[in-house]
Amino acid sequence: NVTYQMNNMDYKTQSNLLAGPIGLLKMYITQSSQDTARDAVQIFGGRGITKTGMGRFIEHYHRTVTYDSILGGAEDVLGDLGVRQAIRSMPKNARL
């Protein structure tokens, strides 16, 4: 849905309407990838933490997955942006 909207909206509309949902998506993706890396290490056991052999890919992913969350933006900042944009578009008389 977000990709469709990005392709069919002009830049000004995108920045007003899509910054929050994109921030929440980025936050969700980085959290999911960290969960996946943690689970993969648990499944592989001792092999998941060795730099050679069968677990080398799992170890590399587990070691580097945190860079995605850092480079994509801090998760707390992205979540805050998404919530602020959602609240901004709510009616003033809405009860939360």
QUIWOTA-V812107 format. One record per residue. N is the residue number from 1. PHI is phi as a letter, one per 30 degrees, with the letter a starting at -180 (none if undefined). OMEGA is omega as a letter, one per 30 degrees, with the letter a starting at -180 (999 if undefined). D_LAST is the distance of its C-alpha to the last C-alpha in whole Angstrom. Layout:
BEGIN
N_PHI_OMEGA_D_LAST + N_PHI_OMEGA_D_LAST
END
This chain:
BEGIN
1_none_a_26 + 2_d_l_25 + 3_d_l_29 + 4_d_a_30 + 5_d_l_27 + 6_d_a_29 + 7_d_a_33 + 8_c_l_32 + 9_c_l_30 + 10_d_a_31 + 11_d_a_31 + 12_d_l_29 + 13_d_l_26 + 14_e_a_26 + 15_d_l_25 + 16_d_a_22 + 17_c_a_21 + 18_c_a_22 + 19_d_l_22 + 20_d_l_19 + 21_d_l_19 + 22_d_l_23 + 23_d_l_22 + 24_d_l_19 + 25_d_l_23 + 26_d_l_25 + 27_d_l_23 + 28_d_a_23 + 29_d_a_27 + 30_d_l_28 + 31_d_l_26 + 32_d_a_28 + 33_d_l_31 + 34_d_l_31 + 35_d_l_30 + 36_d_l_33 + 37_d_l_36 + 38_d_l_35 + 39_d_l_36 + 40_d_l_39 + 41_d_l_40 + 42_d_a_40 + 43_d_a_41 + 44_d_l_44 + 45_i_a_45 + 46_d_l_47 + 47_d_a_48 + 48_d_l_45 + 49_c_l_45 + 50_c_a_49 + 51_d_l_49 + 52_b_l_52 + 53_i_a_53 + 54_d_a_51 + 55_c_a_47 + 56_d_a_48 + 57_d_l_45 + 58_d_l_43 + 59_d_l_44 + 60_d_l_43 + 61_d_a_40 + 62_d_a_39 + 63_d_a_40 + 64_c_a_39 + 65_d_a_35 + 66_d_l_34 + 67_d_l_35 + 68_d_a_33 + 69_d_l_30 + 70_d_a_31 + 71_d_a_33 + 72_d_a_30 + 73_j_a_28 + 74_d_a_26 + 75_d_a_23 + 76_d_l_21 + 77_d_l_22 + 78_d_l_21 + 79_d_l_18 + 80_d_l_17 + 81_d_a_18 + 82_d_a_16 + 83_d_l_13 + 84_d_l_13 + 85_d_l_15 + 86_d_l_12 + 87_d_a_10 + 88_d_a_13 + 89_d_l_13 + 90_d_l_10 + 91_d_a_11 + 92_d_a_10 + 93_c_l_9 + 94_d_l_6 + 95_c_a_4 + 96_c_999_0
END
